Each structure stands twice: as C-alpha cells, then as structure tokens.
Amino acid sequence: MNSLLDQMKVLTGETDDFLVSVYLRLAASKILDKCYPFGYDTETTTVPTRYQDKQLDLAIILYYKRGAEGESAHNENGVNRTFESEEAILKSVTPCVEVVG
C-alpha cells in the first residue's frame, strides 16, 4: 500500500513532500489530541492504524482550506463556499481511557 504521503500527493496533485508532510502532521496532531485528551508522548505516539484514513481525510481538508483560514462563509458573485467541518471527521475518533484504581 502507498504511504499517506503518496496518497495525499495523488489526491491533491501537490508535489511538495514537505508541505504534504506538514498537513499530515497537523492532522495527526488533531487526531491524537482527540484520542488522548489527557496528553500523550509526542515523540513515541503515532496515529492508530484504524484512524489513518481519517488522518488523510483531515489533511486534505486542511490543505484545501489553505488561504481561507478563519473563514466561516464565503460568497462571491452568487457562488457560496462552505467547508466541511473538521469536527465531522473527528467525531468518529474514540478517546482512549484508562481505569484508575
């Protein structure tokens, strides 16, 4: 199977490895923050395999929002632009919990 980097490059047409890897890292961070709400070791924790497709989806959303950061709506000459919420993807990420005691 192709790496997430290769898959995102194919889906977006982007050729800059560094730029694609930055978006994948940002997406991973958002997933890990949701998955481990009480913190995690940033050096050793990776996105669980079952969420790698979500990481790719989220990275693509972040990539296509580039240049429109902070915009909640856009209307120009009768064309309305609405972005899918990142939260829609993150809803399916289940936080990891531990029983204390």
N, CA, C and O atoms as CSV, one atom per row, in Angstrom:
chain,resi,resn,atom,element,x,y,z
A,1,MET,N,N,0.841,-1.178,0.000
A,1,MET,CA,C,0.000,0.000,0.000
A,1,MET,C,C,0.887,1.242,0.000
A,1,MET,O,O,1.957,1.244,0.609
A,2,ASN,N,N,0.451,2.275,-0.670
A,2,ASN,CA,C,1.190,3.527,-0.716
A,2,ASN,C,C,1.138,4.227,0.634
A,2,ASN,O,O,0.195,4.050,1.405
A,3,SER,N,N,2.153,5.013,0.904
A,3,SER,CA,C,2.191,5.771,2.151
A,3,SER,C,C,1.130,6.873,2.109
A,3,SER,O,O,0.628,7.236,1.045
A,4,LEU,N,N,0.807,7.391,3.288
A,4,LEU,CA,C,-0.146,8.505,3.362
A,4,LEU,C,C,0.368,9.690,2.557
A,4,LEU,O,O,-0.411,10.401,1.921
A,5,LEU,N,N,1.677,9.901,2.587
A,5,LEU,CA,C,2.277,10.997,1.834
A,5,LEU,C,C,1.992,10.832,0.342
A,5,LEU,O,O,1.570,11.777,-0.325
A,6,ASP,N,N,2.223,9.631,-0.174
A,6,ASP,CA,C,1.972,9.374,-1.598
A,6,ASP,C,C,0.492,9.492,-1.936
A,6,ASP,O,O,0.129,10.059,-2.967
A,7,GLN,N,N,-0.356,8.960,-1.073
A,7,GLN,CA,C,-1.795,9.031,-1.322
A,7,GLN,C,C,-2.279,10.477,-1.375
A,7,GLN,O,O,-3.073,10.842,-2.242
A,8,MET,N,N,-1.794,11.300,-0.438
A,8,MET,CA,C,-2.234,12.690,-0.420
A,8,MET,C,C,-1.719,13.441,-1.642
A,8,MET,O,O,-2.426,14.281,-2.199
A,9,LYS,N,N,-0.492,13.142,-2.062
A,9,LYS,CA,C,0.044,13.784,-3.258
A,9,LYS,C,C,-0.789,13.444,-4.486
A,9,LYS,O,O,-1.026,14.304,-5.334
A,10,VAL,N,N,-1.232,12.202,-4.585
A,10,VAL,CA,C,-2.061,11.790,-5.717
A,10,VAL,C,C,-3.416,12.485,-5.666
A,10,VAL,O,O,-3.896,12.986,-6.682
A,11,LEU,N,N,-4.031,12.518,-4.494
A,11,LEU,CA,C,-5.373,13.085,-4.356
A,11,LEU,C,C,-5.413,14.606,-4.517
A,11,LEU,O,O,-6.415,15.150,-4.981
A,12,THR,N,N,-4.339,15.292,-4.140
A,12,THR,CA,C,-4.329,16.751,-4.219
A,12,THR,C,C,-3.572,17.294,-5.426
A,12,THR,O,O,-3.781,18.440,-5.825
A,13,GLY,N,N,-2.695,16.480,-6.007
A,13,GLY,CA,C,-1.869,16.960,-7.102
A,13,GLY,C,C,-0.664,17.755,-6.620
A,13,GLY,O,O,0.092,18.290,-7.431
A,14,GLU,N,N,-0.480,17.835,-5.323
A,14,GLU,CA,C,0.648,18.557,-4.734
A,14,GLU,C,C,1.923,17.738,-4.913
A,14,GLU,O,O,1.906,16.515,-4.772
A,15,THR,N,N,3.030,18.414,-5.225
A,15,THR,CA,C,4.292,17.701,-5.429
A,15,THR,C,C,5.316,17.960,-4.328
A,15,THR,O,O,6.342,17.282,-4.269
A,16,ASP,N,N,5.056,18.917,-3.470
A,16,ASP,CA,C,5.999,19.293,-2.416
A,16,ASP,C,C,5.853,18.338,-1.222
A,16,ASP,O,O,4.879,18.417,-0.473
A,17,ASP,N,N,6.822,17.444,-1.057
A,17,ASP,CA,C,6.783,16.469,0.039
A,17,ASP,C,C,6.699,17.134,1.405
A,17,ASP,O,O,5.961,16.684,2.281
A,18,PHE,N,N,7.470,18.219,1.580
A,18,PHE,CA,C,7.494,18.882,2.886
A,18,PHE,C,C,6.124,19.454,3.223
A,18,PHE,O,O,5.646,19.285,4.345
A,19,LEU,N,N,5.485,20.129,2.272
A,19,LEU,CA,C,4.165,20.717,2.507
A,19,LEU,C,C,3.138,19.640,2.850
A,19,LEU,O,O,2.355,19.799,3.786
A,20,VAL,N,N,3.143,18.559,2.099
A,20,VAL,CA,C,2.207,17.455,2.349
A,20,VAL,C,C,2.460,16.851,3.726
A,20,VAL,O,O,1.513,16.553,4.453
A,21,SER,N,N,3.720,16.669,4.089
A,21,SER,CA,C,4.027,16.084,5.394
A,21,SER,C,C,3.608,17.004,6.532
A,21,SER,O,O,3.243,16.520,7.603
A,22,VAL,N,N,3.652,18.313,6.329
A,22,VAL,CA,C,3.195,19.256,7.358
A,22,VAL,C,C,1.698,19.083,7.588
A,22,VAL,O,O,1.252,19.033,8.734
A,23,TYR,N,N,0.926,18.992,6.522
A,23,TYR,CA,C,-0.532,18.807,6.672
A,23,TYR,C,C,-0.863,17.461,7.313
A,23,TYR,O,O,-1.791,17.368,8.116
A,24,LEU,N,N,-0.114,16.428,6.967
A,24,LEU,CA,C,-0.338,15.120,7.592
A,24,LEU,C,C,0.002,15.167,9.081
A,24,LEU,O,O,-0.679,14.542,9.894
A,25,ARG,N,N,1.057,15.909,9.441
A,25,ARG,CA,C,1.434,16.044,10.853
A,25,ARG,C,C,0.376,16.834,11.619
A,25,ARG,O,O,0.039,16.479,12.748
A,26,LEU,N,N,-0.154,17.910,11.013
A,26,LEU,CA,C,-1.213,18.687,11.665
A,26,LEU,C,C,-2.461,17.827,11.892
A,26,LEU,O,O,-3.084,17.887,12.952
A,27,ALA,N,N,-2.814,17.032,10.885
A,27,ALA,CA,C,-3.970,16.144,11.003
A,27,ALA,C,C,-3.726,15.095,12.090
A,27,ALA,O,O,-4.625,14.790,12.873
A,28,ALA,N,N,-2.515,14.547,12.136
A,28,ALA,CA,C,-2.173,13.557,13.163
A,28,ALA,C,C,-2.305,14.174,14.542
A,28,ALA,O,O,-2.820,13.538,15.462
A,29,SER,N,N,-1.846,15.397,14.692
A,29,SER,CA,C,-1.923,16.081,15.982
A,29,SER,C,C,-3.363,16.249,16.437
A,29,SER,O,O,-3.672,16.044,17.610
A,30,LYS,N,N,-4.248,16.623,15.516
A,30,LYS,CA,C,-5.659,16.791,15.859
A,30,LYS,C,C,-6.293,15.459,16.280
A,30,LYS,O,O,-7.083,15.416,17.223
A,31,ILE,N,N,-5.946,14.383,15.585
A,31,ILE,CA,C,-6.490,13.064,15.917
A,31,ILE,C,C,-5.953,12.599,17.264
A,31,ILE,O,O,-6.708,12.086,18.090
A,32,LEU,N,N,-4.660,12.773,17.490
A,32,LEU,CA,C,-4.070,12.342,18.760
A,32,LEU,C,C,-4.612,13.162,19.938
A,32,LEU,O,O,-4.805,12.627,21.030
A,33,ASP,N,N,-4.856,14.457,19.716
A,33,ASP,CA,C,-5.446,15.281,20.779
A,33,ASP,C,C,-6.829,14.768,21.159
A,33,ASP,O,O,-7.208,14.791,22.330
A,34,LYS,N,N,-7.578,14.305,20.164
A,34,LYS,CA,C,-8.917,13.763,20.427
A,34,LYS,C,C,-8.821,12.366,21.042
A,34,LYS,O,O,-9.585,12.025,21.946
A,35,CYS,N,N,-7.890,11.572,20.553
A,35,CYS,CA,C,-7.742,10.196,21.007
A,35,CYS,C,C,-7.176,10.122,22.429
A,35,CYS,O,O,-7.555,9.249,23.209
A,36,TYR,N,N,-6.281,11.028,22.752
A,36,TYR,CA,C,-5.643,11.049,24.070
A,36,TYR,C,C,-5.870,12.423,24.718
A,36,TYR,O,O,-4.950,13.238,24.779
A,37,PRO,N,N,-7.079,12.678,25.194
A,37,PRO,CA,C,-7.425,14.015,25.699
A,37,PRO,C,C,-6.622,14.452,26.928
A,37,PRO,O,O,-6.584,15.642,27.244
A,38,PHE,N,N,-5.992,13.523,27.614
A,38,PHE,CA,C,-5.233,13.877,28.806
A,38,PHE,C,C,-3.731,13.908,28.549
A,38,PHE,O,O,-2.936,13.912,29.489
A,39,GLY,N,N,-3.345,13.931,27.277
A,39,GLY,CA,C,-1.948,14.047,26.915
A,39,GLY,C,C,-1.348,12.757,26.393
A,39,GLY,O,O,-1.866,11.667,26.637
A,40,TYR,N,N,-0.255,12.896,25.675
A,40,TYR,CA,C,0.453,11.761,25.095
A,40,TYR,C,C,1.893,12.181,24.845
A,40,TYR,O,O,2.205,13.371,24.795
A,41,ASP,N,N,2.748,11.215,24.693
A,41,ASP,CA,C,4.153,11.467,24.418
A,41,ASP,C,C,4.304,11.753,22.924
A,41,ASP,O,O,4.143,10.855,22.097
A,42,THR,N,N,4.606,12.982,22.587
A,42,THR,CA,C,4.675,13.384,21.179
A,42,THR,C,C,5.810,12.703,20.416
A,42,THR,O,O,5.784,12.649,19.187
A,43,GLU,N,N,6.792,12.190,21.127
A,43,GLU,CA,C,7.922,11.542,20.458
A,43,GLU,C,C,7.623,10.101,20.056
A,43,GLU,O,O,8.174,9.614,19.069
A,44,THR,N,N,6.770,9.417,20.797
A,44,THR,CA,C,6.559,7.990,20.540
A,44,THR,C,C,5.135,7.632,20.110
A,44,THR,O,O,4.913,6.530,19.607
A,45,THR,N,N,4.189,8.509,20.291
A,45,THR,CA,C,2.798,8.182,19.973
A,45,THR,C,C,2.520,8.429,18.496
A,45,THR,O,O,2.831,9.495,17.965
A,46,THR,N,N,1.936,7.442,17.843
A,46,THR,CA,C,1.557,7.571,16.440
A,46,THR,C,C,0.048,7.389,16.319
A,46,THR,O,O,-0.604,6.852,17.215
A,47,VAL,N,N,-0.486,7.842,15.207
A,47,VAL,CA,C,-1.915,7.688,14.949
A,47,VAL,C,C,-2.221,6.200,14.836
A,47,VAL,O,O,-1.564,5.490,14.075
A,48,PRO,N,N,-3.225,5.714,15.595
A,48,PRO,CA,C,-3.600,4.293,15.466
A,48,PRO,C,C,-3.963,3.959,14.020
A,48,PRO,O,O,-4.554,4.778,13.316
A,49,THR,N,N,-3.613,2.772,13.591
A,49,THR,CA,C,-3.836,2.337,12.209
A,49,THR,C,C,-5.278,2.555,11.767
A,49,THR,O,O,-5.526,2.945,10.626
A,50,ARG,N,N,-6.216,2.309,12.654
A,50,ARG,CA,C,-7.631,2.431,12.259
A,50,ARG,C,C,-8.034,3.869,11.943
A,50,ARG,O,O,-9.093,4.091,11.355
A,51,TYR,N,N,-7.209,4.854,12.325
A,51,TYR,CA,C,-7.527,6.262,12.065
A,51,TYR,C,C,-6.675,6.873,10.959
A,51,TYR,O,O,-6.748,8.081,10.730
A,52,GLN,N,N,-5.876,6.077,10.275
A,52,GLN,CA,C,-5.018,6.632,9.233
A,52,GLN,C,C,-5.814,7.189,8.051
A,52,GLN,O,O,-5.410,8.184,7.450
A,53,ASP,N,N,-6.941,6.556,7.712
A,53,ASP,CA,C,-7.784,7.116,6.652
A,53,ASP,C,C,-8.370,8.448,7.096
A,53,ASP,O,O,-8.500,9.371,6.292
A,54,LYS,N,N,-8.720,8.549,8.363
A,54,LYS,CA,C,-9.230,9.817,8.909
A,54,LYS,C,C,-8.134,10.887,8.854
A,54,LYS,O,O,-8.406,12.052,8.567
A,55,GLN,N,N,-6.898,10.477,9.131
A,55,GLN,CA,C,-5.782,11.413,9.069
A,55,GLN,C,C,-5.637,11.965,7.656
A,55,GLN,O,O,-5.436,13.165,7.471
A,56,LEU,N,N,-5.737,11.094,6.669
A,56,LEU,CA,C,-5.643,11.517,5.275
A,56,LEU,C,C,-6.791,12.461,4.926
A,56,LEU,O,O,-6.566,13.509,4.320
A,57,ASP,N,N,-8.016,12.101,5.300
A,57,ASP,CA,C,-9.178,12.954,5.034
A,57,ASP,C,C,-9.008,14.333,5.662
A,57,ASP,O,O,-9.262,15.353,5.022
A,58,LEU,N,N,-8.583,14.352,6.898
A,58,LEU,CA,C,-8.412,15.609,7.623
A,58,LEU,C,C,-7.290,16.453,7.013
A,58,LEU,O,O,-7.425,17.671,6.900
A,59,ALA,N,N,-6.194,15.817,6.623
A,59,ALA,CA,C,-5.082,16.544,5.991
A,59,ALA,C,C,-5.531,17.177,4.680
A,59,ALA,O,O,-5.136,18.301,4.370
A,60,ILE,N,N,-6.344,16.474,3.912
A,60,ILE,CA,C,-6.839,17.014,2.643
A,60,ILE,C,C,-7.759,18.199,2.892
A,60,ILE,O,O,-7.688,19.199,2.178
A,61,ILE,N,N,-8.622,18.098,3.899
A,61,ILE,CA,C,-9.490,19.225,4.246
A,61,ILE,C,C,-8.646,20.438,4.632
A,61,ILE,O,O,-8.912,21.552,4.181
A,62,LEU,N,N,-7.636,20.223,5.462
A,62,LEU,CA,C,-6.762,21.322,5.879
A,62,LEU,C,C,-6.033,21.918,4.672
A,62,LEU,O,O,-5.886,23.136,4.571
A,63,TYR,N,N,-5.582,21.063,3.767
A,63,TYR,CA,C,-4.868,21.513,2.576
A,63,TYR,C,C,-5.755,22.413,1.716
A,63,TYR,O,O,-5.323,23.481,1.281
A,64,TYR,N,N,-6.983,21.986,1.475
A,64,TYR,CA,C,-7.866,22.756,0.605
A,64,TYR,C,C,-8.409,24.014,1.271
A,64,TYR,O,O,-8.925,24.897,0.586
A,65,LYS,N,N,-8.305,24.109,2.580
A,65,LYS,CA,C,-8.697,25.334,3.280
A,65,LYS,C,C,-7.581,26.373,3.249
A,65,LYS,O,O,-7.782,27.513,3.669
A,66,ARG,N,N,-6.418,25.992,2.758
A,66,ARG,CA,C,-5.266,26.888,2.713
A,66,ARG,C,C,-5.647,28.181,1.994
A,66,ARG,O,O,-6.184,28.161,0.886
A,67,GLY,N,N,-5.363,29.283,2.638
A,67,GLY,CA,C,-5.708,30.587,2.083
A,67,GLY,C,C,-7.068,31.079,2.524
A,67,GLY,O,O,-7.424,32.231,2.279
A,68,ALA,N,N,-7.837,30.210,3.177
A,68,ALA,CA,C,-9.165,30.610,3.645
A,68,ALA,C,C,-9.278,30.391,5.155
A,68,ALA,O,O,-10.377,30.229,5.685
A,69,GLU,N,N,-8.130,30.389,5.842
A,69,GLU,CA,C,-8.129,30.155,7.276
A,69,GLU,C,C,-9.004,31.188,7.980
A,69,GLU,O,O,-8.927,32.383,7.694
A,70,GLY,N,N,-9.817,30.722,8.881
A,70,GLY,CA,C,-10.657,31.612,9.666
A,70,GLY,C,C,-11.968,31.990,8.993
A,70,GLY,O,O,-12.837,32.580,9.636
A,71,GLU,N,N,-12.131,31.668,7.726
A,71,GLU,CA,C,-13.371,31.981,7.032
A,71,GLU,C,C,-14.461,31.017,7.448
A,71,GLU,O,O,-14.265,29.802,7.422
A,72,SER,N,N,-15.609,31.552,7.830
A,72,SER,CA,C,-16.721,30.662,8.159
A,72,SER,C,C,-17.719,30.596,7.007
A,72,SER,O,O,-18.519,29.663,6.932
A,73,ALA,N,N,-17.678,31.573,6.117
A,73,ALA,CA,C,-18.539,31.566,4.935
A,73,ALA,C,C,-17.909,32.464,3.879
A,73,ALA,O,O,-17.180,33.404,4.197
A,74,HIS,N,N,-18.197,32.163,2.630
A,74,HIS,CA,C,-17.659,32.959,1.531
A,74,HIS,C,C,-18.712,33.011,0.425
A,74,HIS,O,O,-19.218,31.979,-0.016
A,75,ASN,N,N,-19.034,34.225,-0.012
A,75,ASN,CA,C,-19.996,34.410,-1.083
A,75,ASN,C,C,-19.426,35.434,-2.043
A,75,ASN,O,O,-19.119,36.563,-1.661
A,76,GLU,N,N,-19.290,35.028,-3.283
A,76,GLU,CA,C,-18.749,35.940,-4.286
A,76,GLU,C,C,-19.457,35.711,-5.607
A,76,GLU,O,O,-19.426,34.609,-6.154
A,77,ASN,N,N,-20.094,36.754,-6.119
A,77,ASN,CA,C,-20.817,36.680,-7.398
A,77,ASN,C,C,-21.801,35.526,-7.433
A,77,ASN,O,O,-21.914,34.840,-8.449
A,78,GLY,N,N,-22.504,35.304,-6.352
A,78,GLY,CA,C,-23.517,34.263,-6.298
A,78,GLY,C,C,-22.987,32.873,-6.025
A,78,GLY,O,O,-23.758,31.915,-5.978
A,79,VAL,N,N,-21.681,32.748,-5.846
A,79,VAL,CA,C,-21.087,31.444,-5.537
A,79,VAL,C,C,-20.838,31.385,-4.040
A,79,VAL,O,O,-20.120,32.218,-3.487
A,80,ASN,N,N,-21.434,30.398,-3.390
A,80,ASN,CA,C,-21.243,30.206,-1.951
A,80,ASN,C,C,-20.265,29.076,-1.717
A,80,ASN,O,O,-20.336,28.031,-2.364
A,81,ARG,N,N,-19.346,29.295,-0.782
A,81,ARG,CA,C,-18.364,28.272,-0.443
A,81,ARG,C,C,-18.530,27.912,1.025
A,81,ARG,O,O,-18.480,28.777,1.899
A,82,THR,N,N,-18.726,26.631,1.283
A,82,THR,CA,C,-18.839,26.138,2.645
A,82,THR,C,C,-17.883,24.966,2.786
A,82,THR,O,O,-17.806,24.104,1.910
A,83,PHE,N,N,-17.155,24.942,3.897
A,83,PHE,CA,C,-16.194,23.874,4.132
A,83,PHE,C,C,-16.759,22.839,5.085
A,83,PHE,O,O,-17.518,23.163,5.998
A,84,GLU,N,N,-16.377,21.583,4.863
A,84,GLU,CA,C,-16.729,20.525,5.799
A,84,GLU,C,C,-15.991,20.778,7.099
A,84,GLU,O,O,-14.824,21.171,7.104
A,85,SER,N,N,-16.672,20.553,8.175
A,85,SER,CA,C,-16.081,20.776,9.483
A,85,SER,C,C,-15.085,19.670,9.804
A,85,SER,O,O,-15.317,18.499,9.505
A,86,GLU,N,N,-13.972,20.062,10.419
A,86,GLU,CA,C,-13.006,19.073,10.884
A,86,GLU,C,C,-13.646,18.192,11.950
A,86,GLU,O,O,-13.315,17.013,12.079
A,87,GLU,N,N,-14.560,18.774,12.705
A,87,GLU,CA,C,-15.228,18.030,13.766
A,87,GLU,C,C,-16.041,16.863,13.214
A,87,GLU,O,O,-16.212,15.855,13.900
A,88,ALA,N,N,-16.540,16.983,11.997
A,88,ALA,CA,C,-17.300,15.883,11.396
A,88,ALA,C,C,-16.438,14.633,11.290
A,88,ALA,O,O,-16.929,13.521,11.489
A,89,ILE,N,N,-15.166,14.804,10.981
A,89,ILE,CA,C,-14.255,13.664,10.885
A,89,ILE,C,C,-13.832,13.209,12.272
A,89,ILE,O,O,-13.751,12.010,12.537
A,90,LEU,N,N,-13.564,14.159,13.156
A,90,LEU,CA,C,-13.067,13.812,14.490
A,90,LEU,C,C,-14.118,13.159,15.379
A,90,LEU,O,O,-13.774,12.560,16.398
A,91,LYS,N,N,-15.407,13.266,15.007
A,91,LYS,CA,C,-16.466,12.631,15.807
A,91,LYS,C,C,-16.287,11.125,15.901
A,91,LYS,O,O,-16.690,10.511,16.889
A,92,SER,N,N,-15.692,10.535,14.891
A,92,SER,CA,C,-15.551,9.075,14.882
A,92,SER,C,C,-14.297,8.596,15.614
A,92,SER,O,O,-14.059,7.392,15.704
A,93,VAL,N,N,-13.498,9.522,16.136
A,93,VAL,CA,C,-12.304,9.144,16.892
A,93,VAL,C,C,-12.710,8.952,18.352
A,93,VAL,O,O,-13.243,9.865,18.984
A,94,THR,N,N,-12.454,7.762,18.875
A,94,THR,CA,C,-12.832,7.429,20.238
A,94,THR,C,C,-11.669,7.718,21.182
A,94,THR,O,O,-10.570,7.200,20.985
A,95,PRO,N,N,-11.903,8.541,22.206
A,95,PRO,CA,C,-10.834,8.802,23.167
A,95,PRO,C,C,-10.421,7.523,23.899
A,95,PRO,O,O,-11.261,6.695,24.253
A,96,CYS,N,N,-9.126,7.381,24.116
A,96,CYS,CA,C,-8.606,6.255,24.888
A,96,CYS,C,C,-8.669,6.620,26.357
A,96,CYS,O,O,-8.260,7.710,26.758
A,97,VAL,N,N,-9.179,5.711,27.145
A,97,VAL,CA,C,-9.294,5.960,28.585
A,97,VAL,C,C,-8.694,4.807,29.360
A,97,VAL,O,O,-8.526,3.704,28.841
A,98,GLU,N,N,-8.385,5.078,30.575
A,98,GLU,CA,C,-7.793,4.070,31.450
A,98,GLU,C,C,-8.564,4.059,32.756
A,98,GLU,O,O,-8.994,5.108,33.236
A,99,VAL,N,N,-8.742,2.892,33.328
A,99,VAL,CA,C,-9.384,2.795,34.631
A,99,VAL,C,C,-8.317,3.034,35.690
A,99,VAL,O,O,-7.283,2.366,35.718
A,100,VAL,N,N,-8.587,3.988,36.550
A,100,VAL,CA,C,-7.645,4.302,37.622
A,100,VAL,C,C,-8.103,3.599,38.884
A,100,VAL,O,O,-9.278,3.660,39.249
A,101,GLY,N,N,-7.192,2.947,39.534
A,101,GLY,CA,C,-7.623,2.357,40.783
A,101,GLY,C,C,-6.977,1.106,41.165
A,101,GLY,O,O,-7.292,0.545,42.214
